[in-house]
Structures are given as C-alpha cells and as structure tokens.
C-alpha cells in the first residue's frame, strides 16, 4: 500500500482537459499542486503526488468532462456518468464472475470496439482486459497501459474486499522502460508483444462474493480512485477482516452498516463472523475504529473542511468526542495531525 502516485499518471487527465481548450490551473491549485505536471523541466517539478492530490485532480477533471472511466479507456462515453451507472449495475451481483460478465456487457453497449472490456473464463484462468486496443503507432508499453489494467485489477479486488493474486499480465506493446516499476505494480510475470492486453488470475476467484453495497459504493465513487490506490494489494491481505473493513467503507455521515447486515452479505451467521474475526485477532468494533480513523485522516487532508465538519462526516455530533477518539486512535489531536501533514507536504 502506498500513499504516493507517479506524477506522470495525471498527465492523461490533464491532457484531456487541455485538448478541449480548458485551463487546468485551477484544478491543480485545488489539489494543492504548485508545479506543472506536464513540464518535467520545471525546477519545482516533483516525480510523485500524494494519493489524495491525485484523487482531487481526478474528481475535478471528471466533473468538468462529465466522464467517469478512471482514465482507463481510449474512447468517449455515449452518456455522461456511464462508469457510475455500470458500478450500480454490478453492485448487486452475487459474485465476481457475474460482476465481470455484466461489466463486460455494459461496455459492449456503451463503448466502441477498441475500449470494450474483454472477459474469457476457463477452468484454470480468468482473462480480463482489452482484446482490440488501437495503439495508433505506439509500440512500447507506457504507463497509461499498465495503469488501466492495474485499476481494473484493484477494482475487482475492491468489489470482493480482498486482493486478487495475478498469475500473469499480457501487453501488446514492447518491453517498457523501467521494467522493474511494472513488475512491482503487478507482482507477477509480464509478457510483451502479445495479442491482447490481459490480466490472468485463478478462476476460483470468480466465485468470491461481491461484499459491497450501494452505501459503500457511493463513498467509493465520491473519493475514487483514492481507495483503489490505497488498498492492500498483496495476497497476504486475503482475510475476512479485509472484507469486513471494505464493507464498512469510509462514509460515516449516515452511520455504519450494521453487523447483521455485513454477516448476511458474507453469507454467514453473526456468531460465526464474530468467531472468525476473533481468530484473526480483531473485532468488529476495532475494524470500525480503524476504518473511521483512516477516513478521518483522508478528510483532514482536505483543507476546505474544518475540523468540526470532519467530525460530522465521521458521524460525531459532538466535536469534542471526535477529538478524544482521534487522539486515542493516533496519539495526536486532529489539529496536530493536520499541522504535521502540512509540514510534510510543504517543507520549509
């Protein structure tokens, strides 16, 4: 898990804005980025941004463009908000296999051929990616190719509340520069000059239940792609606690999903869920506290929110109760945490 994102990942988003005649300086200012990500020769250029800065740029760009695809496709959407609608179409699926099939059907309806999501399942492997990718003369794999597949990989893991171990990844392009970055991104063998851009994973994962609800989906879409960038992506994180924490989400302004609701979504009784969490060394209350703490840190990184407003978003009607809880979780007050983060992001 990392809270840093390569600056080059924002270029596709900013290029979308610039190509349509918009000025993206206000977008950068709102995200707290004080250099031009398009100009590597800028003396103040930084190779990385924080995940929250990237997400703020993403949200502002996509709000302006009325397009929601995480920058993973190369075509225009027929209707604004189609990715959001696709998410709502698949969130009620029983398992990952159904969700991927439905997403693939959705993309066949709304996207042109070059950007349709391809899915092929066999007894051994599930293959998901792009079957017909127009490369427009580009031969070497670039960051945008890898990013697109990586986002889908993480999105599928998010749906199930646990990371998916990849067996291999295919790219139609030649071996990229800085190959080690791509190897670290996927953690599996990479193959180049292949017929398609594809993720391969064990077909057994297709039976994993979709653990999210419309409640957690709303929060996911509100902060996307922050949760995907920050999620645990190692197979070592494959446990029940991760699934429960994913279902709890980050939006507590309307309360928490109940323990009975979560146990029902996981197809187990409440006592069974309680016992299994205990075996993993945690409790539902501890997971709620952890999720609330992470969400509070995320909100405190948003300078336009006062600390009292953060407390309300975390479900605290009494700001002093939020202060006490946050200090219990982190050892510092919300104000101290915010001041420390600002010093780190803007060193003297």
C-alpha positions as CSV (number, residue, x, y, z in Angstrom):
1,X,0.0,0.0,0.0
2,X,1.3,3.4,-0.9
3,X,0.1,7.0,-0.5
4,X,2.2,8.2,-3.4
5,X,1.3,8.3,-7.1
6,X,3.7,8.9,-10.0
7,X,3.1,12.4,-11.4
8,X,3.0,11.0,-14.9
9,X,-0.3,9.4,-14.1
10,X,-2.1,12.8,-14.0
11,X,-0.9,13.8,-17.5
12,X,-3.5,11.8,-19.3
13,X,-6.2,13.5,-17.2
14,X,-4.8,17.0,-17.8
15,X,-4.3,16.4,-21.5
16,X,-8.0,15.6,-21.8
17,X,-8.7,19.0,-20.3
18,X,-6.1,20.9,-22.3
19,X,-7.1,19.2,-25.6
20,X,-10.7,20.5,-25.1
21,X,-9.5,24.1,-24.5
22,X,-9.9,24.2,-20.8
23,X,-7.4,25.7,-18.3
24,X,-6.4,23.2,-15.7
25,X,-4.5,25.6,-13.4
26,X,-7.5,25.9,-11.0
27,X,-7.7,22.1,-10.9
28,X,-4.0,21.9,-9.8
29,X,-4.5,24.7,-7.3
30,X,-7.5,23.0,-5.7
31,X,-5.4,19.8,-5.3
32,X,-2.5,21.7,-3.7
33,X,-0.1,21.1,-6.6
34,X,2.2,24.1,-7.1
35,X,4.0,22.9,-10.2
36,X,3.1,21.9,-13.8
37,X,2.9,18.1,-14.0
38,X,3.2,18.4,-17.8
39,X,6.6,20.1,-17.6
40,X,9.4,17.8,-16.3
41,X,11.9,20.6,-16.9
42,X,10.2,22.8,-14.3
43,X,12.7,23.4,-11.4
44,X,9.9,22.7,-8.9
45,X,8.7,19.5,-10.7
46,X,8.0,16.6,-8.4
47,X,8.0,13.0,-9.6
48,X,5.2,12.0,-7.2
49,X,2.0,13.3,-5.8
50,X,0.0,12.1,-2.8
51,X,-2.9,9.8,-3.5
52,X,-5.3,12.4,-2.2
53,X,-3.9,15.0,-4.6
54,X,-4.3,12.6,-7.5
55,X,-7.8,11.8,-6.5
56,X,-8.7,15.5,-6.2
57,X,-7.4,16.1,-9.7
58,X,-9.3,13.1,-11.0
59,X,-12.6,14.2,-9.4
60,X,-12.3,17.8,-10.7
61,X,-11.3,16.7,-14.2
62,X,-14.0,14.1,-14.5
63,X,-16.6,16.6,-13.1
64,X,-15.5,19.1,-15.8
65,X,-15.5,16.5,-18.5
66,X,-18.6,14.6,-17.3
67,X,-16.8,11.3,-17.9
68,X,-16.0,8.6,-15.3
69,X,-13.7,5.9,-16.5
70,X,-10.6,6.4,-14.3
71,X,-8.8,7.3,-17.5
72,X,-8.6,3.6,-18.4
73,X,-10.2,3.7,-21.8
74,X,-9.4,5.4,-25.1
75,X,-12.9,6.2,-26.3
76,X,-15.7,8.6,-25.5
77,X,-18.7,7.5,-23.4
78,X,-22.1,7.7,-25.1
79,X,-23.6,9.1,-21.9
80,X,-22.2,11.1,-19.0
81,X,-21.7,9.1,-15.8
82,X,-21.7,5.7,-17.6
83,X,-19.0,4.3,-15.3
84,X,-21.0,5.2,-12.3
85,X,-24.1,3.5,-13.8
86,X,-22.0,0.4,-14.6
87,X,-21.0,0.2,-10.9
88,X,-24.6,0.4,-9.8
89,X,-25.5,-2.3,-12.4
90,X,-22.9,-4.7,-11.0
91,X,-23.0,-4.0,-7.2
92,X,-26.0,-6.4,-6.8
93,X,-24.2,-9.3,-8.4
94,X,-23.7,-12.4,-6.3
95,X,-20.0,-12.9,-7.1
96,X,-17.0,-11.6,-9.0
97,X,-17.6,-13.7,-12.1
98,X,-21.1,-12.3,-12.6
99,X,-19.9,-8.7,-11.9
100,X,-17.2,-9.0,-14.6
101,X,-19.6,-10.5,-17.1
102,X,-22.1,-7.8,-16.5
103,X,-19.4,-5.1,-16.7
104,X,-18.3,-6.5,-20.0
105,X,-21.8,-6.5,-21.3
106,X,-22.2,-2.9,-20.2
107,X,-19.0,-1.8,-22.0
108,X,-20.1,-3.6,-25.2
109,X,-23.3,-1.4,-25.1
110,X,-21.7,2.0,-24.3
111,X,-18.1,1.8,-25.7
112,X,-16.7,1.4,-29.1
113,X,-14.8,-1.8,-30.0
114,X,-11.3,-0.6,-29.1
115,X,-12.3,0.0,-25.4
116,X,-14.7,-2.8,-24.7
117,X,-13.9,-4.9,-21.6
118,X,-13.0,-8.4,-22.7
119,X,-13.6,-11.4,-20.4
120,X,-12.8,-15.0,-21.0
121,X,-13.1,-17.7,-18.3
122,X,-11.6,-21.2,-18.4
123,X,-11.3,-23.9,-15.7
124,X,-7.9,-22.6,-14.8
125,X,-7.7,-18.9,-15.5
126,X,-9.9,-15.9,-15.8
127,X,-8.7,-13.5,-18.5
128,X,-9.9,-9.9,-18.4
129,X,-8.7,-6.9,-20.4
130,X,-8.8,-5.3,-23.9
131,X,-9.0,-7.6,-26.9
132,X,-8.8,-4.9,-29.6
133,X,-6.7,-2.0,-28.4
134,X,-5.9,0.6,-31.1
135,X,-2.3,1.7,-30.4
136,X,-2.1,4.5,-33.1
137,X,1.5,3.7,-34.0
138,X,2.8,3.4,-30.4
139,X,4.9,0.2,-30.0
140,X,6.3,0.4,-26.5
141,X,4.2,-0.2,-23.4
142,X,3.7,3.1,-21.5
143,X,2.4,3.9,-18.0
144,X,-1.1,4.5,-19.2
145,X,-1.4,0.9,-20.5
146,X,-0.3,-0.5,-17.2
147,X,-2.3,1.9,-15.1
148,X,-5.5,1.0,-17.0
149,X,-5.1,-2.7,-16.3
150,X,-3.9,-2.1,-12.7
151,X,-7.0,-0.1,-11.9
152,X,-9.3,-2.9,-13.2
153,X,-7.3,-5.4,-11.1
154,X,-7.7,-3.3,-8.0
155,X,-11.4,-2.5,-8.7
156,X,-12.2,-6.3,-8.9
157,X,-10.3,-6.8,-5.6
158,X,-12.3,-3.9,-4.1
159,X,-15.6,-5.5,-5.1
160,X,-14.6,-8.6,-3.2
161,X,-12.9,-6.8,-0.3
162,X,-9.7,-8.7,-0.8
163,X,-6.7,-8.6,-3.2
164,X,-6.6,-10.9,-6.2
165,X,-3.3,-12.6,-6.9
166,X,-2.4,-12.2,-10.6
167,X,-0.8,-15.1,-12.5
168,X,0.4,-13.1,-15.5
169,X,-0.2,-9.9,-17.4
170,X,0.0,-9.6,-21.2
171,X,0.7,-6.4,-23.1
172,X,0.5,-5.9,-26.9
173,X,3.5,-3.5,-26.8
174,X,7.2,-3.9,-26.5
175,X,9.1,-4.1,-23.2
176,X,8.8,-0.7,-21.5
177,X,11.5,1.5,-19.9
178,X,11.8,1.0,-16.2
179,X,10.5,-2.5,-16.4
180,X,11.0,-3.0,-12.6
181,X,8.2,-0.5,-12.0
182,X,5.8,-2.6,-13.9
183,X,6.9,-5.7,-12.2
184,X,6.4,-4.1,-8.8
185,X,2.9,-2.9,-9.9
186,X,1.6,-6.3,-10.8
187,X,3.8,-8.7,-8.8
188,X,3.6,-11.4,-11.4
189,X,5.3,-12.5,-14.7
190,X,4.8,-9.9,-17.5
191,X,4.6,-10.9,-21.2
192,X,5.1,-8.4,-24.1
193,X,4.3,-8.4,-27.8
194,X,1.2,-10.4,-27.0
195,X,-2.1,-10.5,-29.0
196,X,-4.1,-8.7,-26.2
197,X,-3.7,-6.6,-23.1
198,X,-4.9,-9.0,-20.4
199,X,-4.9,-9.8,-16.7
200,X,-4.8,-13.5,-15.7
201,X,-6.0,-14.8,-12.4
202,X,-7.2,-18.1,-10.8
203,X,-10.8,-18.9,-11.9
204,X,-11.6,-19.8,-8.3
205,X,-11.7,-16.1,-7.6
206,X,-14.8,-15.8,-9.8
207,X,-16.9,-17.4,-7.1
208,X,-15.8,-14.8,-4.5
209,X,-18.9,-12.9,-3.2
210,X,-19.3,-9.2,-4.0
211,X,-19.2,-7.7,-0.5
212,X,-20.1,-4.1,-1.2
213,X,-23.4,-2.4,-1.1
214,X,-24.9,0.8,-2.6
215,X,-23.9,2.6,0.6
216,X,-20.2,1.7,0.3
217,X,-20.3,2.2,-3.5
218,X,-21.5,5.8,-3.0
219,X,-18.5,6.6,-0.9
220,X,-16.2,4.8,-3.3
221,X,-17.4,6.9,-6.2
222,X,-17.2,10.1,-4.2
223,X,-13.5,9.6,-3.4
224,X,-12.4,7.5,-6.4
225,X,-9.8,6.4,-7.2
226,X,-8.3,7.0,-3.7
227,X,-9.5,3.7,-2.2
228,X,-8.0,1.8,-5.1
229,X,-4.7,3.5,-4.8
230,X,-4.5,2.9,-1.0
231,X,-6.0,-0.6,-0.8
232,X,-3.8,-3.5,0.3
233,X,-2.9,-5.3,-2.9
234,X,-0.9,-8.2,-1.6
235,X,-2.4,-11.7,-1.5
236,X,-1.2,-11.8,2.2
237,X,-4.0,-9.4,2.8
238,X,-6.6,-12.1,1.9
239,X,-8.6,-12.4,5.1
240,X,-12.1,-11.9,6.4
241,X,-11.0,-8.7,8.3
242,X,-10.1,-7.1,5.0
243,X,-13.6,-7.9,3.5
244,X,-15.4,-6.6,6.6
245,X,-13.3,-3.4,6.6
246,X,-14.0,-2.9,2.9
247,X,-17.8,-3.2,3.5
248,X,-17.6,-0.7,6.3
249,X,-16.2,1.8,3.8
250,X,-15.2,5.4,4.6
251,X,-18.5,7.3,4.7
252,X,-20.0,7.5,8.2
253,X,-22.2,10.6,7.9
254,X,-25.2,8.4,7.8
255,X,-24.0,5.8,10.3
256,X,-22.3,2.4,10.0
257,X,-23.6,-0.7,8.2
258,X,-24.8,-3.0,10.9
259,X,-23.0,-6.2,12.0
260,X,-26.1,-8.2,11.0
261,X,-26.1,-6.6,7.5
262,X,-22.4,-7.4,7.0
263,X,-22.7,-11.0,8.2
264,X,-25.7,-11.5,5.9
265,X,-23.8,-10.2,2.9
266,X,-21.0,-12.6,3.7
267,X,-23.4,-15.5,3.9
268,X,-22.7,-16.4,7.5
269,X,-24.3,-16.0,10.9
270,X,-23.4,-13.2,13.2
271,X,-21.8,-15.6,15.8
272,X,-19.8,-17.2,13.1
273,X,-18.5,-13.9,11.8
274,X,-17.6,-12.8,15.4
275,X,-15.7,-16.1,16.0
276,X,-13.8,-15.8,12.7
277,X,-12.8,-12.2,13.4
278,X,-11.6,-13.2,16.8
279,X,-9.4,-15.9,15.3
280,X,-7.8,-13.2,13.1
281,X,-7.1,-11.2,16.3
282,X,-9.7,-8.4,15.8
283,X,-13.3,-7.4,16.5
284,X,-16.0,-5.6,14.5
285,X,-15.5,-2.6,16.8
286,X,-11.8,-2.5,16.1
287,X,-12.4,-2.6,12.4
288,X,-14.9,0.2,12.7
289,X,-12.4,2.3,14.6
290,X,-9.7,1.6,12.0
291,X,-11.9,2.5,9.1
292,X,-13.1,5.6,10.9
293,X,-9.5,6.6,11.7
294,X,-8.4,6.2,8.0
295,X,-11.5,8.1,6.8
296,X,-10.8,10.9,9.3
297,X,-7.2,11.2,8.1
298,X,-8.4,11.4,4.5
299,X,-10.9,14.2,5.4
300,X,-8.3,16.1,7.4
301,X,-6.1,16.2,4.2
302,X,-8.9,18.3,2.6
303,X,-8.1,21.9,3.6
304,X,-11.6,23.2,2.7
305,X,-13.1,21.1,5.6
306,X,-13.0,22.5,9.1
307,X,-12.2,20.0,11.9
308,X,-15.9,20.3,13.1
309,X,-17.0,19.4,9.6
310,X,-14.7,16.4,9.5
311,X,-16.2,15.3,12.9
312,X,-19.8,15.5,11.4
313,X,-18.7,13.5,8.4
314,X,-17.3,10.8,10.7
315,X,-20.7,10.6,12.4
316,X,-19.8,12.5,15.6
317,X,-22.5,15.0,16.6
318,X,-20.1,16.3,19.4
319,X,-16.8,17.6,18.1
320,X,-15.1,17.0,21.4
321,X,-15.9,13.3,21.2
322,X,-14.2,13.2,17.8
323,X,-11.1,14.9,19.3
324,X,-11.0,12.3,22.1
325,X,-11.5,9.4,19.7
326,X,-8.9,10.7,17.2
327,X,-6.3,11.2,19.9
328,X,-7.0,7.7,21.1
329,X,-6.5,6.3,17.6
330,X,-3.4,8.3,16.6
331,X,-1.9,9.8,19.7
332,X,-2.5,13.3,18.5
333,X,-5.4,15.7,18.1
334,X,-7.0,16.3,14.7
335,X,-5.3,19.8,14.6
336,X,-1.9,18.3,15.4
337,X,-2.3,15.7,12.7
338,X,-3.3,18.3,10.1
339,X,-0.4,20.6,11.0
340,X,2.1,17.7,10.7
341,X,0.7,16.7,7.3
342,X,1.0,20.2,6.0
343,X,4.7,20.4,7.2
344,X,5.5,17.2,5.4
345,X,3.8,18.3,2.2
346,X,5.3,21.8,2.3
347,X,8.7,21.5,4.0
348,X,10.5,24.8,4.9
